[in-house]
Every structure is written in C-alpha cells, then in structure tokens.
C-alpha cells in the first residue's frame, strides 16, 4: 500500500484520539452499569481492579483509592453490583475501561447463588461435619499433589515441602484445574490414590484466579471425592479470600497452595530445635539423678554404719541387756507384791470366816423358828385335831357322809371314829 499523501499516526495518537472521543460523549461520561464482579483484585496501593460481566460480555473496571475508601462493603467475585462512572481509554494499553466513582450492591450473582445452593445441600447431608474430619499424619512419608503440573502452585508446594521436610516423598498427580473436564479429573485422581497403600496425605488445589477459574473446586463431584477419601485431604485453592466447596469438605483448608504445603509437614529446623531441647532436658535430668546418687553415696560413706560395722550390733546387745534387767526387776516386783497380798489375805481369812459363820447361824435360827411356827404339830399341841379319810385331809362336811370312818390326828395319837351325823355350821 502506498502511504504517500496519507497522514500516518502513532499508536499513542490513536489511543489519545479515541480517549478524547469517549470523554466527549455525554453518555460515556456518567453512566450506571449493572453486572457481576469477576477477577476482583485489591492492590496494596488501594486501587481496585475487576471486571463486570453478564451473559454476553465483560467490561474492565478500575476504582482508585480515593473513591474506594468510601465503599461500605467489600467487593467479591460473583457479587452483583451497579457501578457509576465514566468509560475511557487507558492510552498505554489501548483498552477502554470503566472508571468507577461509586459501587453499589445489586443482589447475588448467578455463580454465587449456585455456590450457596450447593453448599447448603451438601452441608445438610453432613459432608462438612467436623466429626468426619480426619487428623493429618504428623510425619507423612509420601504426599500426593493433585494439581496442574504446569502452574506456579505445584512449584511452590514442591519447594516448600522440600525445604520444610525433605524426608517426605512427593508425588505429583497431573490434572486439569480449570475448564469443563477439570472436576472429573480431580475426583478421579483422588479415587485412584485411595487404591494405593503408600500415600499418606493428599493436597489438591491451584493458584489464584477468578470465580470461574476456581469453579472446578466448587463442583459436587470433587466435594464428594474429597469427603469419601480414606486418605486425609488438604484443600489449597486460590488466595486467602477465596473459599470453595472443596474447602468445606476437606479435612483441612489452607489459605494458599504454599500454606497447604506448610500445614502438611513440620519444619525440619523446628523439629531439630525441639529434639535438641528434649536432649538437653534429658541430659539435665540424668545429671541431676547422678549428682543425687553421688551425694547419697557420700553420705553413706561417712555414716557410722559403714565406719563401725559392729556398732549397731553392740547397740542392740546393750538394749537387749537393759530390757532383760527391766524385765527381771518387774517380775521380782510382781512376785513380792503377790506374796504380800497373799499374807494379808491369810490374816483376814479367819476373821472373815468367823463373821460369815455367825451370820449363817443367825439366819438358820430365824428360818428354823419360822418353820417351827408353821409346823402342824404345833397346831395339834394347842388342842386342835386334823380329820383324815384315808390319805385325804377333810376340810368340809361335803366330803363326809354319816357312817364314814375318820382318823382324827391329835398331838399324841390317832382317834378312829365313825360319823353318826353331820351338821352344817358357819364359824365366825
């Protein structure tokens, strides 16, 4: 093409011209745009960079720190918002973008709604229960990394694992971590690893990206594979703010892939320091025991028991002799006391017997007098008689009939009588 006669412009001139056209257009200098936040990033400078998208397209956006400080919420991927600003071109890149002055929430995005719906359903099934979480091995011997073999995440994890715990073997299981087939490959890799006996820990994840880039780890098939794994699984997806369904289902969530490697193994320097500390404590304890034993030995060496071996035996003999003397004195005293008590008792015995005999005789006299007073013979001596019929004593006329024979006992004999008649009479 012959450019003679035609003006030739530089790239900067073209970008500047387009920029002027856009900034002169009243529609583009102040408009409201509704869309879903994607690829959101906040830099240390305080500037916010993201995209607004819908079903058909995407629009690059920037919100500088001066406007961002007035935000009343933290933007996040998947959030539906309404942005107010102007559309212009950044001359250096030649790309147009929306310079946001204000940002307002406008409900939840489609991906965010799908995420919450799946999260609630799996949570109701118990896939996120803390009781089902498996403890991580303290010193894993072989670790499998289920991730892309070409990303920076796998290099970071291998580097961290090697630096922290070089004793662990690392197996990289290559899978796609983005796209429609990624979820199936991740789940299949986890199932295959569970058929092996040498794998003690699985780390699955990838580096940062948009909500769409990380969506494979929000698929139900991956969450169920992680939940059903008999091998503990660490989920290390994206950056610190990124949260996926796999994070909930995993036995442990890591903020980043590098953090996942840090959580998987101890640090060799820390273990060495702990071993050194334990070794020092053990040495101090052994030295203390040894010093104590030496002090005890020195005490025993200076004790009287070792300096005069027979001294304890002699002391015991003297103690036995003293006890023997005390026993002899005690026995002599007991015998002498018994003899004195016996002599005194012998002296008191005749007097006691004499007094007792007199008391017995007096009591016997009283009893004899009483018995004599009650004797029937005394009654007969006073003129009374006792009537008997055979062996029976007659005490009533009802016992006798006229013609009966009676024996009348008097003081000096017996009268044998025949009853002629009987007469009833009351004696008063």
C-alpha positions in Angstrom: 0.0 0.0 0.0 1.3 3.4 -0.9 1.1 5.8 2.1 2.0 8.8 0.1 -0.5 11.6 0.6 -2.0 9.9 3.7 -1.3 11.1 7.2 0.4 8.4 9.5 -0.5 8.4 13.2 1.3 6.8 16.1 -0.3 4.4 18.4 -0.4 6.9 21.2 -2.1 9.4 18.9 -4.8 6.9 18.0 -5.4 6.0 21.6 -5.5 9.6 22.6 -8.0 10.4 19.8 -10.3 7.6 20.9 -9.9 8.7 24.5 -11.0 12.2 23.6 -14.0 10.9 21.6 -15.1 8.8 24.6 -14.7 11.6 27.1 -16.6 14.0 24.9 -19.5 11.6 24.7 -22.1 12.6 27.3 -23.4 9.0 27.6 -20.0 7.7 28.5 -19.0 10.4 30.9 -21.6 9.4 33.6 -23.4 6.1 33.3 -24.7 3.2 35.5 -23.6 -0.3 34.6 -25.1 -3.4 36.2 -23.0 -6.7 36.2 -21.4 -9.4 38.2 -17.9 -8.9 39.7 -15.2 -11.1 38.3 -11.4 -11.2 38.6 -11.5 -8.9 41.6 -8.1 -7.7 43.0 -7.2 -5.1 45.5 -3.6 -3.9 45.3 -1.5 -2.6 48.2 -1.8 0.8 46.6 -5.5 0.8 47.5 -6.7 0.6 43.9 -9.4 -2.0 43.0 -9.3 -3.8 39.6 -12.1 -6.1 38.4 -14.4 -6.9 35.6 -18.2 -6.5 35.2 -19.8 -9.3 33.2 -23.2 -10.6 32.1 -24.3 -13.4 29.8 -22.9 -11.8 26.6 -19.9 -9.8 27.6 -17.3 -8.4 30.0 -16.2 -4.8 30.9 -12.9 -4.0 32.5 -13.2 -1.7 35.6 -11.0 0.3 37.9 -11.8 2.1 41.1 -9.0 4.3 42.5 -8.2 4.5 46.2 -9.8 7.9 46.6 -13.2 6.5 45.6 -12.7 3.1 47.1 -12.3 4.4 50.7 -16.0 5.4 50.6 -17.1 1.8 49.9 -19.5 0.4 52.6 -18.9 -3.2 51.6 -16.0 -5.4 50.3 -16.5 -6.4 46.7 -16.0 -10.1 45.9 -16.2 -12.3 42.9 -19.7 -13.4 42.0 -21.3 -10.3 43.6 -23.8 -8.5 41.5 -23.3 -4.7 41.6 -24.2 -1.4 40.0 -21.3 0.8 39.1 -21.4 4.5 38.3 -18.5 6.1 36.4 -17.1 7.1 33.0 -15.8 5.0 30.2 -12.4 6.0 28.8 -9.3 4.5 27.3 -6.0 3.9 29.1 -3.6 5.2 26.4 -0.7 2.9 27.4 -2.7 -0.3 26.8 -5.3 1.0 24.3 -8.0 -0.7 26.2 -11.1 1.0 27.3 -12.5 0.5 30.8 -15.0 1.9 33.3 -13.5 4.3 35.8 -15.8 3.7 38.8 -16.7 6.6 41.1 -19.3 4.7 43.1 -20.2 1.0 43.6 -23.5 -0.4 45.0 -24.6 -3.9 45.7 -27.3 -5.3 43.5 -28.0 -8.8 44.8 -26.1 -12.0 44.3 -24.6 -13.2 41.1 -25.5 -16.5 39.4 -22.3 -18.2 40.4 -22.7 -17.0 44.0 -26.3 -18.3 44.1 -25.2 -21.7 42.7 -22.4 -21.9 45.2 -24.7 -21.2 48.2 -27.3 -23.6 46.9 -24.8 -26.5 46.6 -23.1 -25.6 49.9 -26.4 -25.7 51.8 -27.4 -29.0 50.3 -24.1 -30.7 51.0 -24.0 -29.3 54.5 -27.4 -30.8 55.2 -26.1 -34.2 54.0 -23.2 -33.9 56.6 -20.3 -33.6 54.2 -18.9 -30.7 56.2 -19.3 -32.2 59.7 -16.3 -31.7 61.9 -16.8 -35.2 63.3 -15.9 -36.7 59.9 -12.6 -34.7 59.6 -9.5 -37.0 59.7 -6.4 -35.9 61.5 -3.3 -35.3 59.4 -0.3 -37.6 59.9 2.4 -35.9 61.9 5.3 -37.0 59.7 3.9 -38.1 56.3 6.3 -40.3 54.3 4.6 -39.8 50.9 2.4 -36.9 49.8 0.4 -36.7 46.6 -0.2 -33.3 44.9 -3.4 -33.3 42.8 -2.9 -30.2 40.7 -1.8 -28.8 37.4 1.8 -29.8 36.6 2.5 -26.6 34.8 1.3 -24.0 37.2 3.2 -22.0 39.8 1.2 -23.6 42.6 2.8 -27.0 42.1 6.3 -25.5 42.1 5.6 -23.6 45.2 4.3 -26.7 47.0 7.2 -28.9 46.0 9.7 -26.1 47.0 8.0 -25.6 50.5 7.8 -29.4 51.1 11.4 -29.9 50.2 12.6 -27.1 52.4 10.5 -27.9 55.4 10.6 -31.8 55.4 12.9 -33.3 52.8 12.2 -36.8 54.2 8.7 -36.8 52.6 8.4 -38.2 49.1 6.2 -36.0 46.8 4.1 -37.5 44.0 2.6 -35.0 41.5 -0.7 -36.3 40.0 -1.3 -34.1 36.9 -4.9 -32.9 36.4 -6.6 -30.0 34.7 -7.7 -27.5 37.3 -9.8 -25.3 35.0 -12.4 -26.0 32.4 -15.3 -28.3 32.0 -13.3 -31.5 32.4 -11.3 -30.4 35.4 -13.7 -31.5 38.1 -13.9 -35.1 36.7 -10.1 -35.4 36.5 -9.6 -34.1 40.1 -12.2 -36.5 41.5 -10.8 -39.5 39.5 -7.3 -38.8 40.7 -8.4 -38.7 44.4 -10.2 -42.1 43.9 -7.1 -43.6 42.3 -4.9 -42.5 45.1 -7.2 -44.2 47.6 -6.5 -47.5 46.0 -2.8 -47.2 46.9 -1.3 -48.1 50.3 1.8 -45.8 50.2 0.0 -42.4 50.1 -0.5 -40.9 53.5 -1.7 -37.3 52.6 -3.3 -35.6 49.6 -3.0 -31.9 48.7 -5.3 -30.7 46.0 -5.6 -27.1 44.7 -4.4 -24.5 42.4 -3.2 -20.9 42.3 -5.5 -17.8 42.4 -8.0 -16.8 39.7 -11.5 -15.6 39.1 -14.5 -17.3 40.5 -14.9 -19.0 37.1 -11.3 -20.2 37.1 -11.7 -21.8 40.5 -15.1 -23.3 39.8 -13.8 -26.9 39.3 -13.3 -27.0 43.1 -16.9 -25.9 43.6 -18.3 -29.0 41.7 -20.2 -31.6 43.7 -18.2 -34.5 42.2 -14.9 -33.1 43.7 -16.5 -32.4 47.1 -17.8 -36.0 47.3 -14.5 -37.5 46.3 -12.7 -35.4 49.0 -15.3 -36.4 51.6 -15.1 -40.1 50.8 -11.3 -40.2 50.7 -9.8 -42.5 53.3 -6.6 -40.5 53.0 -6.6 -37.1 54.7 -7.1 -34.2 52.2 -5.8 -30.6 52.4 -7.7 -28.1 50.1 -5.3 -25.4 48.9 -7.2 -23.4 46.4 -6.5 -19.8 45.3 -5.7 -17.0 47.7 -6.8 -16.2 51.2 -10.2 -14.6 50.4 -11.1 -17.5 48.0 -13.4 -20.1 49.6 -14.6 -23.2 47.6 -16.9 -26.1 48.3 -13.8 -28.3 48.5 -12.5 -26.2 51.4 -15.6 -27.2 53.4 -15.4 -30.9 52.5 -11.6 -31.3 53.1 -10.1 -32.4 56.3 -8.1 -29.1 56.4 -8.4 -25.9 54.5 -5.2 -23.9 53.5 -5.2 -20.3 52.5 -2.9 -20.9 49.5 -1.1 -23.8 47.9 2.1 -22.8 49.7 0.2 -22.6 53.0 -1.1 -26.1 52.3 2.4 -27.4 52.0 3.3 -25.7 55.3 0.4 -27.3 57.0 1.2 -30.7 55.6 4.6 -31.2 57.2 6.6 -29.9 60.2 9.6 -27.7 59.7 12.9 -29.6 60.0 14.5 -26.8 61.8 11.7 -26.7 64.4 11.9 -30.4 64.9 15.7 -30.3 65.3 15.3 -27.5 67.8 12.7 -29.5 69.7 14.9 -32.6 69.7 17.8 -30.5 70.9 15.7 -29.1 73.7 14.5 -32.6 74.7 18.0 -33.9 74.6 19.2 -31.0 76.8 16.3 -31.7 79.2 17.2 -35.4 79.3 20.9 -34.6 79.9 20.0 -32.3 82.8 17.6 -34.8 84.3 20.3 -37.6 84.1 22.9 -35.3 85.6 20.6 -34.4 88.4 20.0 -38.0 89.1 23.7 -38.8 89.0 24.5 -35.9 91.3 21.9 -37.0 93.8 23.2 -40.6 93.7 26.7 -39.3 94.4 25.6 -37.2 97.3 23.7 -40.2 98.7 26.9 -42.3 98.3 29.0 -39.7 100.0 26.5 -39.6 102.9 26.5 -43.3 103.3 30.3 -43.5 103.2 30.5 -41.1 106.1 27.8 -42.8 108.1 28.5 -44.6 111.4 27.0 -47.8 109.9 29.9 -48.1 107.5 32.6 -46.7 109.7 31.8 -49.1 112.7 30.1 -52.1 111.3 29.8 -53.8 114.7 28.5 -50.7 116.4 24.8 -51.3 115.6 25.0 -54.9 116.8 26.7 -53.8 120.0 24.0 -51.1 120.5 21.3 -53.8 120.1 23.0 -56.1 122.6 23.1 -53.3 125.1 19.5 -52.5 124.5 18.6 -56.2 125.0 20.6 -56.3 128.3 18.7 -53.3 129.5 15.4 -54.8 128.6 16.4 -58.0 130.4 17.2 -56.1 133.6 14.0 -54.2 133.4 12.1 -57.5 132.9 13.8 -59.1 135.9 13.0 -56.2 138.2 9.4 -56.1 137.0 9.0 -59.9 137.7 10.6 -59.6 141.1 8.3 -56.7 142.0 5.2 -58.6 140.8 6.2 -61.7 142.8 6.9 -59.8 146.0 3.6 -57.9 145.7 1.8 -61.2 145.2 3.4 -62.7 148.4 2.4 -59.7 150.4 -1.2 -59.8 149.1 -1.4 -63.5 150.0 -0.1 -62.9 153.5 -2.7 -60.2 154.1 -5.4 -62.4 152.8 -4.4 -65.3 155.0 -4.6 -62.9 158.0 -8.0 -61.7 157.1 -9.5 -65.1 156.2 -10.2 -66.5 159.8 -12.0 -63.3 160.8 -14.0 -63.3 157.6 -14.9 -66.9 158.1 -15.9 -66.4 161.7 -18.1 -63.4 160.9 -19.7 -65.3 158.0 -20.4 -68.4 160.2 -22.1 -66.2 162.8 -24.3 -64.6 160.1 -25.2 -68.1 158.7 -26.1 -69.4 162.1 -28.3 -66.5 162.9 -30.1 -66.8 159.6 -30.6 -70.6 160.2 -32.1 -69.9 163.6 -34.6 -67.4 162.1 -35.6 -69.9 159.4 -36.0 -72.8 162.0 -38.2 -70.6 164.2 -40.4 -69.7 161.3 -40.6 -73.3 160.2 -41.4 -74.5 163.7 -44.2 -71.9 164.0 -45.8 -73.2 160.8 -45.5 -76.9 161.8 -48.8 -78.8 162.1 -47.5 -80.4 165.2 -47.5 -77.0 166.9 -51.2 -76.6 165.9 -52.1 -80.0 167.3 -50.3 -79.2 170.6 -52.7 -76.3 171.1 -55.8 -78.7 171.2 -56.7 -78.8 167.5 -57.2 -82.1 165.6 -56.9 -83.0 161.9 -59.6 -85.2 160.3 -58.5 -87.5 157.5 -60.3 -90.1 155.5 -57.6 -92.4 154.2 -54.9 -90.2 152.8 -57.2 -87.2 152.2 -57.5 -84.3 154.7 -61.1 -83.5 155.4 -61.7 -79.8 155.3 -65.5 -79.7 154.6 -68.6 -81.7 155.6 -69.4 -82.1 151.9 -66.6 -84.7 151.8 -68.2 -86.9 154.6 -71.4 -88.8 154.9 -72.9 -90.4 158.1 -71.3 -93.8 158.6 -68.0 -92.8 157.2 -64.9 -93.7 159.2 -62.4 -90.9 160.0 -59.0 -90.8 161.6 -58.6 -87.9 164.0 -55.0 -86.8 164.5 -54.3 -85.3 167.9 -51.0 -84.2 169.5 -50.2 -87.6 170.9 -52.0 -90.1 168.6 -54.9 -91.1 166.3 -58.6 -91.5 167.1 -60.6 -93.8 164.9 -64.2 -92.5 164.7 -67.4 -93.2 162.9 -69.6 -90.3 161.7 -73.1 -90.6 163.1 -74.4 -87.4 161.6 -73.3 -84.1 160.1 -74.4 -80.5 160.7 -73.6 -77.6 158.6 -72.4 -74.5 160.6 -70.6 -71.3 159.7 -67.7 -70.3 162.0 -67.1 -66.7 162.5 
